[in-house]
Amino acid sequence: MRIFALALVLALGGTVAFAADDDDKVPDADMTKLKAALAELGCTDGEGFKKEAEGIYEVDDAKCKMGTVDIKLDKDFKVILTSRY
């Protein structure tokens, strides 16, 4: 019985984690705008794109002329924060 309960908890936990990943996914239409905003900064694709709460977008490890940076953009795709390594 304990093994069954543990398997059930693990299965439900995996489902919850999967759903949370979908919440962070950037819609295709917004991805196009994000890539255009990056290009204006002289940056190419990053390692990861996320949509955070309140319409904030995060790009991890963007390859830019100034080096590798993390970038946060607002809902209008304007840069609000950059972090350089």
PDB file of N, CA, C and O in Angstrom:
ATOM      1  N   MET A   1       0.823  -1.189   0.000  1.00  0.00           N
ATOM      2  CA  MET A   1       0.000   0.000   0.000  1.00  0.00           C
ATOM      3  C   MET A   1       0.871   1.259   0.000  1.00  0.00           C
ATOM      4  O   MET A   1       0.550   2.227  -0.689  1.00  0.00           O
ATOM      5  N   ARG A   2       1.962   1.259   0.757  1.00  0.00           N
ATOM      6  CA  ARG A   2       2.837   2.431   0.795  1.00  0.00           C
ATOM      7  C   ARG A   2       3.467   2.688  -0.569  1.00  0.00           C
ATOM      8  O   ARG A   2       3.617   3.839  -0.980  1.00  0.00           O
ATOM      9  N   ILE A   3       3.832   1.633  -1.261  1.00  0.00           N
ATOM     10  CA  ILE A   3       4.449   1.787  -2.579  1.00  0.00           C
ATOM     11  C   ILE A   3       3.453   2.423  -3.544  1.00  0.00           C
ATOM     12  O   ILE A   3       3.813   3.291  -4.340  1.00  0.00           O
ATOM     13  N   PHE A   4       2.191   1.979  -3.464  1.00  0.00           N
ATOM     14  CA  PHE A   4       1.158   2.558  -4.321  1.00  0.00           C
ATOM     15  C   PHE A   4       0.975   4.045  -4.014  1.00  0.00           C
ATOM     16  O   PHE A   4       0.883   4.860  -4.932  1.00  0.00           O
ATOM     17  N   ALA A   5       0.923   4.400  -2.733  1.00  0.00           N
ATOM     18  CA  ALA A   5       0.748   5.798  -2.338  1.00  0.00           C
ATOM     19  C   ALA A   5       1.928   6.647  -2.812  1.00  0.00           C
ATOM     20  O   ALA A   5       1.736   7.761  -3.298  1.00  0.00           O
ATOM     21  N   LEU A   6       3.143   6.125  -2.673  1.00  0.00           N
ATOM     22  CA  LEU A   6       4.326   6.846  -3.129  1.00  0.00           C
ATOM     23  C   LEU A   6       4.298   7.034  -4.644  1.00  0.00           C
ATOM     24  O   LEU A   6       4.615   8.112  -5.147  1.00  0.00           O
ATOM     25  N   ALA A   7       3.922   5.992  -5.360  1.00  0.00           N
ATOM     26  CA  ALA A   7       3.834   6.084  -6.818  1.00  0.00           C
ATOM     27  C   ALA A   7       2.794   7.125  -7.229  1.00  0.00           C
ATOM     28  O   ALA A   7       3.006   7.871  -8.185  1.00  0.00           O
ATOM     29  N   LEU A   8       1.685   7.176  -6.516  1.00  0.00           N
ATOM     30  CA  LEU A   8       0.636   8.146  -6.813  1.00  0.00           C
ATOM     31  C   LEU A   8       1.127   9.577  -6.563  1.00  0.00           C
ATOM     32  O   LEU A   8       0.888  10.473  -7.372  1.00  0.00           O
ATOM     33  N   VAL A   9       1.807   9.775  -5.448  1.00  0.00           N
ATOM     34  CA  VAL A   9       2.340  11.109  -5.131  1.00  0.00           C
ATOM     35  C   VAL A   9       3.356  11.538  -6.183  1.00  0.00           C
ATOM     36  O   VAL A   9       3.329  12.681  -6.639  1.00  0.00           O
ATOM     37  N   LEU A  10       4.245  10.639  -6.569  1.00  0.00           N
ATOM     38  CA  LEU A  10       5.240  10.966  -7.588  1.00  0.00           C
ATOM     39  C   LEU A  10       4.586  11.269  -8.927  1.00  0.00           C
ATOM     40  O   LEU A  10       5.003  12.187  -9.633  1.00  0.00           O
ATOM     41  N   ALA A  11       3.567  10.503  -9.274  1.00  0.00           N
ATOM     42  CA  ALA A  11       2.869  10.732 -10.538  1.00  0.00           C
ATOM     43  C   ALA A  11       2.179  12.090 -10.536  1.00  0.00           C
ATOM     44  O   ALA A  11       2.248  12.821 -11.524  1.00  0.00           O
ATOM     45  N   LEU A  12       1.521  12.430  -9.446  1.00  0.00           N
ATOM     46  CA  LEU A  12       0.848  13.724  -9.359  1.00  0.00           C
ATOM     47  C   LEU A  12       1.854  14.867  -9.330  1.00  0.00           C
ATOM     48  O   LEU A  12       1.617  15.914  -9.932  1.00  0.00           O
ATOM     49  N   GLY A  13       2.955  14.681  -8.647  1.00  0.00           N
ATOM     50  CA  GLY A  13       3.998  15.707  -8.603  1.00  0.00           C
ATOM     51  C   GLY A  13       4.557  15.976  -9.974  1.00  0.00           C
ATOM     52  O   GLY A  13       4.807  17.131 -10.318  1.00  0.00           O
ATOM     53  N   GLY A  14       4.764  14.940 -10.771  1.00  0.00           N
ATOM     54  CA  GLY A  14       5.258  15.113 -12.133  1.00  0.00           C
ATOM     55  C   GLY A  14       4.271  15.873 -12.991  1.00  0.00           C
ATOM     56  O   GLY A  14       4.670  16.679 -13.832  1.00  0.00           O
ATOM     57  N   THR A  15       2.985  15.628 -12.792  1.00  0.00           N
ATOM     58  CA  THR A  15       1.961  16.330 -13.548  1.00  0.00           C
ATOM     59  C   THR A  15       1.936  17.805 -13.177  1.00  0.00           C
ATOM     60  O   THR A  15       1.803  18.662 -14.050  1.00  0.00           O
ATOM     61  N   VAL A  16       2.060  18.101 -11.916  1.00  0.00           N
ATOM     62  CA  VAL A  16       2.053  19.485 -11.462  1.00  0.00           C
ATOM     63  C   VAL A  16       3.270  20.224 -12.019  1.00  0.00           C
ATOM     64  O   VAL A  16       3.146  21.361 -12.475  1.00  0.00           O
ATOM     65  N   ALA A  17       4.432  19.596 -11.985  1.00  0.00           N
ATOM     66  CA  ALA A  17       5.643  20.228 -12.517  1.00  0.00           C
ATOM     67  C   ALA A  17       5.502  20.483 -14.010  1.00  0.00           C
ATOM     68  O   ALA A  17       5.945  21.518 -14.506  1.00  0.00           O
ATOM     69  N   PHE A  18       4.889  19.548 -14.732  1.00  0.00           N
ATOM     70  CA  PHE A  18       4.691  19.708 -16.163  1.00  0.00           C
ATOM     71  C   PHE A  18       3.767  20.887 -16.447  1.00  0.00           C
ATOM     72  O   PHE A  18       4.017  21.661 -17.371  1.00  0.00           O
ATOM     73  N   ALA A  19       2.713  21.028 -15.667  1.00  0.00           N
ATOM     74  CA  ALA A  19       1.771  22.134 -15.865  1.00  0.00           C
ATOM     75  C   ALA A  19       2.461  23.471 -15.604  1.00  0.00           C
ATOM     76  O   ALA A  19       2.203  24.444 -16.312  1.00  0.00           O
ATOM     77  N   ALA A  20       3.325  23.531 -14.608  1.00  0.00           N
ATOM     78  CA  ALA A  20       4.025  24.780 -14.308  1.00  0.00           C
ATOM     79  C   ALA A  20       4.939  25.180 -15.462  1.00  0.00           C
ATOM     80  O   ALA A  20       5.082  26.368 -15.749  1.00  0.00           O
ATOM     81  N   ASP A  21       5.563  24.203 -16.129  1.00  0.00           N
ATOM     82  CA  ASP A  21       6.417  24.511 -17.273  1.00  0.00           C
ATOM     83  C   ASP A  21       5.609  25.132 -18.405  1.00  0.00           C
ATOM     84  O   ASP A  21       6.094  26.039 -19.082  1.00  0.00           O
ATOM     85  N   ASP A  22       4.393  24.662 -18.618  1.00  0.00           N
ATOM     86  CA  ASP A  22       3.544  25.209 -19.668  1.00  0.00           C
ATOM     87  C   ASP A  22       3.163  26.662 -19.380  1.00  0.00           C
ATOM     88  O   ASP A  22       3.006  27.460 -20.305  1.00  0.00           O
ATOM     89  N   ASP A  23       3.014  27.004 -18.101  1.00  0.00           N
ATOM     90  CA  ASP A  23       2.654  28.374 -17.733  1.00  0.00           C
ATOM     91  C   ASP A  23       3.751  29.362 -18.107  1.00  0.00           C
ATOM     92  O   ASP A  23       3.456  30.522 -18.396  1.00  0.00           O
ATOM     93  N   ASP A  24       5.009  28.930 -18.110  1.00  0.00           N
ATOM     94  CA  ASP A  24       6.147  29.794 -18.422  1.00  0.00           C
ATOM     95  C   ASP A  24       6.394  29.917 -19.926  1.00  0.00           C
ATOM     96  O   ASP A  24       7.175  30.764 -20.358  1.00  0.00           O
ATOM     97  N   LYS A  25       5.737  29.083 -20.717  1.00  0.00           N
ATOM     98  CA  LYS A  25       5.999  29.046 -22.151  1.00  0.00           C
ATOM     99  C   LYS A  25       5.558  30.352 -22.818  1.00  0.00           C
ATOM    100  O   LYS A  25       4.468  30.865 -22.565  1.00  0.00           O
ATOM    101  N   VAL A  26       6.425  30.863 -23.663  1.00  0.00           N
ATOM    102  CA  VAL A  26       6.130  32.099 -24.397  1.00  0.00           C
ATOM    103  C   VAL A  26       5.328  31.734 -25.648  1.00  0.00           C
ATOM    104  O   VAL A  26       5.759  30.882 -26.426  1.00  0.00           O
ATOM    105  N   PRO A  27       4.166  32.368 -25.854  1.00  0.00           N
ATOM    106  CA  PRO A  27       3.380  32.103 -27.065  1.00  0.00           C
ATOM    107  C   PRO A  27       4.181  32.451 -28.327  1.00  0.00           C
ATOM    108  O   PRO A  27       5.037  33.336 -28.303  1.00  0.00           O
ATOM    109  N   ASP A  28       3.896  31.754 -29.414  1.00  0.00           N
ATOM    110  CA  ASP A  28       4.633  31.941 -30.668  1.00  0.00           C
ATOM    111  C   ASP A  28       4.622  33.391 -31.152  1.00  0.00           C
ATOM    112  O   ASP A  28       5.650  33.899 -31.599  1.00  0.00           O
ATOM    113  N   ALA A  29       3.468  34.061 -31.069  1.00  0.00           N
ATOM    114  CA  ALA A  29       3.378  35.455 -31.525  1.00  0.00           C
ATOM    115  C   ALA A  29       4.294  36.357 -30.698  1.00  0.00           C
ATOM    116  O   ALA A  29       4.921  37.269 -31.236  1.00  0.00           O
ATOM    117  N   ASP A  30       4.371  36.104 -29.397  1.00  0.00           N
ATOM    118  CA  ASP A  30       5.249  36.891 -28.538  1.00  0.00           C
ATOM    119  C   ASP A  30       6.713  36.545 -28.769  1.00  0.00           C
ATOM    120  O   ASP A  30       7.583  37.404 -28.625  1.00  0.00           O
ATOM    121  N   MET A  31       6.993  35.304 -29.123  1.00  0.00           N
ATOM    122  CA  MET A  31       8.375  34.892 -29.387  1.00  0.00           C
ATOM    123  C   MET A  31       8.949  35.682 -30.563  1.00  0.00           C
ATOM    124  O   MET A  31      10.118  36.068 -30.540  1.00  0.00           O
ATOM    125  N   THR A  32       8.142  35.922 -31.576  1.00  0.00           N
ATOM    126  CA  THR A  32       8.577  36.714 -32.726  1.00  0.00           C
ATOM    127  C   THR A  32       8.951  38.128 -32.291  1.00  0.00           C
ATOM    128  O   THR A  32       9.960  38.673 -32.737  1.00  0.00           O
ATOM    129  N   LYS A  33       8.135  38.720 -31.419  1.00  0.00           N
ATOM    130  CA  LYS A  33       8.402  40.072 -30.921  1.00  0.00           C
ATOM    131  C   LYS A  33       9.640  40.091 -30.024  1.00  0.00           C
ATOM    132  O   LYS A  33      10.422  41.041 -30.066  1.00  0.00           O
ATOM    133  N   LEU A  34       9.821  39.049 -29.218  1.00  0.00           N
ATOM    134  CA  LEU A  34      11.012  38.960 -28.366  1.00  0.00           C
ATOM    135  C   LEU A  34      12.281  38.900 -29.207  1.00  0.00           C
ATOM    136  O   LEU A  34      13.258  39.591 -28.919  1.00  0.00           O
ATOM    137  N   LYS A  35      12.262  38.078 -30.237  1.00  0.00           N
ATOM    138  CA  LYS A  35      13.445  37.950 -31.097  1.00  0.00           C
ATOM    139  C   LYS A  35      13.735  39.255 -31.835  1.00  0.00           C
ATOM    140  O   LYS A  35      14.897  39.589 -32.064  1.00  0.00           O
ATOM    141  N   ALA A  36      12.692  39.994 -32.210  1.00  0.00           N
ATOM    142  CA  ALA A  36      12.891  41.292 -32.860  1.00  0.00           C
ATOM    143  C   ALA A  36      13.510  42.285 -31.876  1.00  0.00           C
ATOM    144  O   ALA A  36      14.387  43.063 -32.249  1.00  0.00           O
ATOM    145  N   ALA A  37      13.059  42.261 -30.627  1.00  0.00           N
ATOM    146  CA  ALA A  37      13.622  43.148 -29.608  1.00  0.00           C
ATOM    147  C   ALA A  37      15.088  42.799 -29.348  1.00  0.00           C
ATOM    148  O   ALA A  37      15.916  43.691 -29.165  1.00  0.00           O
ATOM    149  N   LEU A  38      15.406  41.518 -29.333  1.00  0.00           N
ATOM    150  CA  LEU A  38      16.797  41.092 -29.156  1.00  0.00           C
ATOM    151  C   LEU A  38      17.665  41.564 -30.318  1.00  0.00           C
ATOM    152  O   LEU A  38      18.787  42.029 -30.117  1.00  0.00           O
ATOM    153  N   ALA A  39      17.141  41.441 -31.523  1.00  0.00           N
ATOM    154  CA  ALA A  39      17.902  41.861 -32.704  1.00  0.00           C
ATOM    155  C   ALA A  39      18.211  43.355 -32.648  1.00  0.00           C
ATOM    156  O   ALA A  39      19.298  43.773 -33.047  1.00  0.00           O
ATOM    157  N   GLU A  40      17.271  44.166 -32.158  1.00  0.00           N
ATOM    158  CA  GLU A  40      17.506  45.606 -32.026  1.00  0.00           C
ATOM    159  C   GLU A  40      18.651  45.896 -31.055  1.00  0.00           C
ATOM    160  O   GLU A  40      19.345  46.904 -31.187  1.00  0.00           O
ATOM    161  N   LEU A  41      18.843  45.011 -30.084  1.00  0.00           N
ATOM    162  CA  LEU A  41      19.930  45.169 -29.102  1.00  0.00           C
ATOM    163  C   LEU A  41      21.253  44.597 -29.609  1.00  0.00           C
ATOM    164  O   LEU A  41      22.286  44.722 -28.952  1.00  0.00           O
ATOM    165  N   GLY A  42      21.209  43.968 -30.785  1.00  0.00           N
ATOM    166  CA  GLY A  42      22.412  43.323 -31.301  1.00  0.00           C
ATOM    167  C   GLY A  42      22.634  41.960 -30.687  1.00  0.00           C
ATOM    168  O   GLY A  42      23.771  41.501 -30.574  1.00  0.00           O
ATOM    169  N   CYS A  43      21.553  41.309 -30.291  1.00  0.00           N
ATOM    170  CA  CYS A  43      21.631  39.999 -29.643  1.00  0.00           C
ATOM    171  C   CYS A  43      20.990  38.927 -30.525  1.00  0.00           C
ATOM    172  O   CYS A  43      20.107  39.204 -31.338  1.00  0.00           O
ATOM    173  N   THR A  44      21.458  37.711 -30.339  1.00  0.00           N
ATOM    174  CA  THR A  44      20.845  36.566 -30.996  1.00  0.00           C
ATOM    175  C   THR A  44      20.111  35.741 -29.945  1.00  0.00           C
ATOM    176  O   THR A  44      20.026  36.133 -28.781  1.00  0.00           O
ATOM    177  N   ASP A  45      19.598  34.627 -30.357  1.00  0.00           N
ATOM    178  CA  ASP A  45      18.820  33.771 -29.459  1.00  0.00           C
ATOM    179  C   ASP A  45      19.513  33.518 -28.134  1.00  0.00           C
ATOM    180  O   ASP A  45      20.740  33.487 -28.042  1.00  0.00           O
ATOM    181  N   GLY A  46      18.694  33.339 -27.114  1.00  0.00           N
ATOM    182  CA  GLY A  46      19.181  32.962 -25.804  1.00  0.00           C
ATOM    183  C   GLY A  46      18.979  31.477 -25.576  1.00  0.00           C
ATOM    184  O   GLY A  46      18.468  30.762 -26.438  1.00  0.00           O
ATOM    185  N   GLU A  47      19.388  31.028 -24.406  1.00  0.00           N
ATOM    186  CA  GLU A  47      19.243  29.619 -24.035  1.00  0.00           C
ATOM    187  C   GLU A  47      17.831  29.293 -23.578  1.00  0.00           C
ATOM    188  O   GLU A  47      17.384  28.153 -23.708  1.00  0.00           O
ATOM    189  N   GLY A  48      17.129  30.277 -23.046  1.00  0.00           N
ATOM    190  CA  GLY A  48      15.789  30.021 -22.549  1.00  0.00           C
ATOM    191  C   GLY A  48      14.931  31.271 -22.588  1.00  0.00           C
ATOM    192  O   GLY A  48      15.403  32.378 -22.333  1.00  0.00           O
ATOM    193  N   PHE A  49      13.674  31.076 -22.908  1.00  0.00           N
ATOM    194  CA  PHE A  49      12.707  32.164 -22.954  1.00  0.00           C
ATOM    195  C   PHE A  49      11.568  31.798 -22.013  1.00  0.00           C
ATOM    196  O   PHE A  49      11.031  30.692 -22.086  1.00  0.00           O
ATOM    197  N   LYS A  50      11.192  32.731 -21.119  1.00  0.00           N
ATOM    198  CA  LYS A  50      10.110  32.472 -20.174  1.00  0.00           C
ATOM    199  C   LYS A  50       9.192  33.674 -20.098  1.00  0.00           C
ATOM    200  O   LYS A  50       9.613  34.819 -20.262  1.00  0.00           O
ATOM    201  N   LYS A  51       7.929  33.385 -19.847  1.00  0.00           N
ATOM    202  CA  LYS A  51       6.972  34.450 -19.553  1.00  0.00           C
ATOM    203  C   LYS A  51       6.700  34.375 -18.056  1.00  0.00           C
ATOM    204  O   LYS A  51       6.224  33.359 -17.552  1.00  0.00           O
ATOM    205  N   GLU A  52       7.006  35.455 -17.356  1.00  0.00           N
ATOM    206  CA  GLU A  52       6.809  35.503 -15.916  1.00  0.00           C
ATOM    207  C   GLU A  52       5.499  36.214 -15.598  1.00  0.00           C
ATOM    208  O   GLU A  52       4.778  36.641 -16.500  1.00  0.00           O
ATOM    209  N   ALA A  53       5.205  36.332 -14.340  1.00  0.00           N
ATOM    210  CA  ALA A  53       3.996  37.015 -13.882  1.00  0.00           C
ATOM    211  C   ALA A  53       3.985  38.457 -14.359  1.00  0.00           C
ATOM    212  O   ALA A  53       5.034  39.047 -14.615  1.00  0.00           O
ATOM    213  N   GLU A  54       2.804  39.009 -14.474  1.00  0.00           N
ATOM    214  CA  GLU A  54       2.617  40.412 -14.849  1.00  0.00           C
ATOM    215  C   GLU A  54       3.129  40.747 -16.249  1.00  0.00           C
ATOM    216  O   GLU A  54       3.401  41.913 -16.535  1.00  0.00           O
ATOM    217  N   GLY A  55       3.265  39.758 -17.119  1.00  0.00           N
ATOM    218  CA  GLY A  55       3.671  40.024 -18.493  1.00  0.00           C
ATOM    219  C   GLY A  55       5.141  40.327 -18.677  1.00  0.00           C
ATOM    220  O   GLY A  55       5.519  40.918 -19.689  1.00  0.00           O
ATOM    221  N   ILE A  56       5.977  39.944 -17.739  1.00  0.00           N
ATOM    222  CA  ILE A  56       7.416  40.144 -17.859  1.00  0.00           C
ATOM    223  C   ILE A  56       8.012  38.943 -18.578  1.00  0.00           C
ATOM    224  O   ILE A  56       7.682  37.797 -18.273  1.00  0.00           O
ATOM    225  N   TYR A  57       8.883  39.213 -19.527  1.00  0.00           N
ATOM    226  CA  TYR A  57       9.554  38.154 -20.267  1.00  0.00           C
ATOM    227  C   TYR A  57      11.013  38.088 -19.854  1.00  0.00           C
ATOM    228  O   TYR A  57      11.641  39.117 -19.603  1.00  0.00           O
ATOM    229  N   GLU A  58      11.556  36.870 -19.784  1.00  0.00           N
ATOM    230  CA  GLU A  58      12.959  36.689 -19.429  1.00  0.00           C
ATOM    231  C   GLU A  58      13.655  35.875 -20.509  1.00  0.00           C
ATOM    232  O   GLU A  58      13.150  34.848 -20.962  1.00  0.00           O
ATOM    233  N   VAL A  59      14.824  36.358 -20.911  1.00  0.00           N
ATOM    234  CA  VAL A  59      15.669  35.643 -21.866  1.00  0.00           C
ATOM    235  C   VAL A  59      16.970  35.323 -21.147  1.00  0.00           C
ATOM    236  O   VAL A  59      17.691  36.224 -20.720  1.00  0.00           O
ATOM    237  N   ASP A  60      17.261  34.047 -21.018  1.00  0.00           N
ATOM    238  CA  ASP A  60      18.494  33.610 -20.359  1.00  0.00           C
ATOM    239  C   ASP A  60      19.598  33.419 -21.383  1.00  0.00           C
ATOM    240  O   ASP A  60      19.376  32.861 -22.457  1.00  0.00           O
ATOM    241  N   ASP A  61      20.785  33.886 -21.040  1.00  0.00           N
ATOM    242  CA  ASP A  61      22.001  33.655 -21.829  1.00  0.00           C
ATOM    243  C   ASP A  61      21.891  34.113 -23.279  1.00  0.00           C
ATOM    244  O   ASP A  61      22.262  33.384 -24.199  1.00  0.00           O
ATOM    245  N   ALA A  62      21.382  35.323 -23.475  1.00  0.00           N
ATOM    246  CA  ALA A  62      21.332  35.898 -24.824  1.00  0.00           C
ATOM    247  C   ALA A  62      22.757  36.217 -25.272  1.00  0.00           C
ATOM    248  O   ALA A  62      23.554  36.736 -24.491  1.00  0.00           O
ATOM    249  N   LYS A  63      23.069  35.910 -26.504  1.00  0.00           N
ATOM    250  CA  LYS A  63      24.395  36.186 -27.069  1.00  0.00           C
ATOM    251  C   LYS A  63      24.365  37.571 -27.699  1.00  0.00           C
ATOM    252  O   LYS A  63      23.755  37.772 -28.749  1.00  0.00           O
ATOM    253  N   CYS A  64      25.026  38.523 -27.054  1.00  0.00           N
ATOM    254  CA  CYS A  64      25.006  39.918 -27.492  1.00  0.00           C
ATOM    255  C   CYS A  64      26.416  40.399 -27.801  1.00  0.00           C
ATOM    256  O   CYS A  64      27.397  39.745 -27.447  1.00  0.00           O
ATOM    257  N   LYS A  65      26.508  41.547 -28.463  1.00  0.00           N
ATOM    258  CA  LYS A  65      27.812  42.128 -28.778  1.00  0.00           C
ATOM    259  C   LYS A  65      28.609  42.406 -27.512  1.00  0.00           C
ATOM    260  O   LYS A  65      29.836  42.306 -27.511  1.00  0.00           O
ATOM    261  N   MET A  66      27.907  42.759 -26.425  1.00  0.00           N
ATOM    262  CA  MET A  66      28.577  43.062 -25.160  1.00  0.00           C
ATOM    263  C   MET A  66      28.918  41.815 -24.351  1.00  0.00           C
ATOM    264  O   MET A  66      29.547  41.910 -23.297  1.00  0.00           O
ATOM    265  N   GLY A  67      28.504  40.648 -24.838  1.00  0.00           N
ATOM    266  CA  GLY A  67      28.754  39.389 -24.135  1.00  0.00           C
ATOM    267  C   GLY A  67      27.457  38.634 -23.900  1.00  0.00           C
ATOM    268  O   GLY A  67      26.427  38.951 -24.496  1.00  0.00           O
ATOM    269  N   THR A  68      27.511  37.653 -23.045  1.00  0.00           N
ATOM    270  CA  THR A  68      26.329  36.857 -22.715  1.00  0.00           C
ATOM    271  C   THR A  68      25.581  37.527 -21.573  1.00  0.00           C
ATOM    272  O   THR A  68      26.161  37.821 -20.528  1.00  0.00           O
ATOM    273  N   VAL A  69      24.296  37.768 -21.778  1.00  0.00           N
ATOM    274  CA  VAL A  69      23.495  38.472 -20.772  1.00  0.00           C
ATOM    275  C   VAL A  69      22.135  37.813 -20.594  1.00  0.00           C
ATOM    276  O   VAL A  69      21.628  37.130 -21.484  1.00  0.00           O
ATOM    277  N   ASP A  70      21.558  38.039 -19.414  1.00  0.00           N
ATOM    278  CA  ASP A  70      20.161  37.719 -19.163  1.00  0.00           C
ATOM    279  C   ASP A  70      19.397  39.026 -19.333  1.00  0.00           C
ATOM    280  O   ASP A  70      19.859  40.081 -18.896  1.00  0.00           O
ATOM    281  N   ILE A  71      18.245  38.958 -19.958  1.00  0.00           N
ATOM    282  CA  ILE A  71      17.482  40.173 -20.256  1.00  0.00           C
ATOM    283  C   ILE A  71      16.043  39.986 -19.798  1.00  0.00           C
ATOM    284  O   ILE A  71      15.453  38.926 -20.004  1.00  0.00           O
ATOM    285  N   LYS A  72      15.477  41.021 -19.175  1.00  0.00           N
ATOM    286  CA  LYS A  72      14.057  41.046 -18.839  1.00  0.00           C
ATOM    287  C   LYS A  72      13.418  42.169 -19.634  1.00  0.00           C
ATOM    288  O   LYS A  72      13.955  43.273 -19.734  1.00  0.00           O
ATOM    289  N   LEU A  73      12.252  41.860 -20.199  1.00  0.00           N
ATOM    290  CA  LEU A  73      11.512  42.828 -20.993  1.00  0.00           C
ATOM    291  C   LEU A  73      10.099  42.950 -20.432  1.00  0.00           C
ATOM    292  O   LEU A  73       9.558  41.997 -19.871  1.00  0.00           O
ATOM    293  N   ASP A  74       9.506  44.139 -20.589  1.00  0.00           N
ATOM    294  CA  ASP A  74       8.139  44.332 -20.118  1.00  0.00           C
ATOM    295  C   ASP A  74       7.142  43.814 -21.151  1.00  0.00           C
ATOM    296  O   ASP A  74       7.528  43.245 -22.172  1.00  0.00           O
ATOM    297  N   LYS A  75       5.866  44.016 -20.872  1.00  0.00           N
ATOM    298  CA  LYS A  75       4.814  43.493 -21.751  1.00  0.00           C
ATOM    299  C   LYS A  75       4.823  44.127 -23.133  1.00  0.00           C
ATOM    300  O   LYS A  75       4.239  43.586 -24.072  1.00  0.00           O
ATOM    301  N   ASP A  76       5.495  45.290 -23.263  1.00  0.00           N
ATOM    302  CA  ASP A  76       5.620  45.965 -24.552  1.00  0.00           C
ATOM    303  C   ASP A  76       6.953  45.656 -25.231  1.00  0.00           C
ATOM    304  O   ASP A  76       7.317  46.288 -26.222  1.00  0.00           O
ATOM    305  N   PHE A  77       7.681  44.670 -24.681  1.00  0.00           N
ATOM    306  CA  PHE A  77       8.963  44.192 -25.216  1.00  0.00           C
ATOM    307  C   PHE A  77      10.055  45.254 -25.146  1.00  0.00           C
ATOM    308  O   PHE A  77      10.938  45.304 -26.003  1.00  0.00           O
ATOM    309  N   LYS A  78       9.991  46.099 -24.124  1.00  0.00           N
ATOM    310  CA  LYS A  78      11.031  47.088 -23.840  1.00  0.00           C
ATOM    311  C   LYS A  78      11.915  46.519 -22.734  1.00  0.00           C
ATOM    312  O   LYS A  78      11.410  45.939 -21.774  1.00  0.00           O
ATOM    313  N   VAL A  79      13.216  46.680 -22.862  1.00  0.00           N
ATOM    314  CA  VAL A  79      14.167  46.154 -21.883  1.00  0.00           C
ATOM    315  C   VAL A  79      14.005  46.876 -20.563  1.00  0.00           C
ATOM    316  O   VAL A  79      13.987  48.106 -20.515  1.00  0.00           O
ATOM    317  N   ILE A  80      13.886  46.094 -19.472  1.00  0.00           N
ATOM    318  CA  ILE A  80      13.802  46.698 -18.148  1.00  0.00           C
ATOM    319  C   ILE A  80      14.986  46.288 -17.274  1.00  0.00           C
ATOM    320  O   ILE A  80      15.239  46.920 -16.248  1.00  0.00           O
ATOM    321  N   LEU A  81      15.722  45.228 -17.671  1.00  0.00           N
ATOM    322  CA  LEU A  81      16.859  44.788 -16.872  1.00  0.00           C
ATOM    323  C   LEU A  81      17.768  43.912 -17.715  1.00  0.00           C
ATOM    324  O   LEU A  81      17.304  43.065 -18.478  1.00  0.00           O
ATOM    325  N   THR A  82      19.070  44.127 -17.569  1.00  0.00           N
ATOM    326  CA  THR A  82      20.045  43.217 -18.157  1.00  0.00           C
ATOM    327  C   THR A  82      21.039  42.833 -17.076  1.00  0.00           C
ATOM    328  O   THR A  82      21.401  43.651 -16.230  1.00  0.00           O
ATOM    329  N   SER A  83      21.471  41.601 -17.108  1.00  0.00           N
ATOM    330  CA  SER A  83      22.474  41.101 -16.171  1.00  0.00           C
ATOM    331  C   SER A  83      23.592  40.456 -16.981  1.00  0.00           C
ATOM    332  O   SER A  83      23.362  39.498 -17.719  1.00  0.00           O
ATOM    333  N   ARG A  84      24.777  40.976 -16.840  1.00  0.00           N
ATOM    334  CA  ARG A  84      25.919  40.455 -17.599  1.00  0.00           C
ATOM    335  C   ARG A  84      26.757  39.554 -16.702  1.00  0.00           C
ATOM    336  O   ARG A  84      26.905  39.828 -15.511  1.00  0.00           O
ATOM    337  N   TYR A  85      27.294  38.503 -17.253  1.00  0.00           N
ATOM    338  CA  TYR A  85      28.128  37.569 -16.502  1.00  0.00           C
ATOM    339  C   TYR A  85      29.507  38.121 -16.353  1.00  0.00           C
ATOM    340  O   TYR A  85      30.367  37.481 -15.747  1.00  0.00           O
TER     341      TYR A  85
END
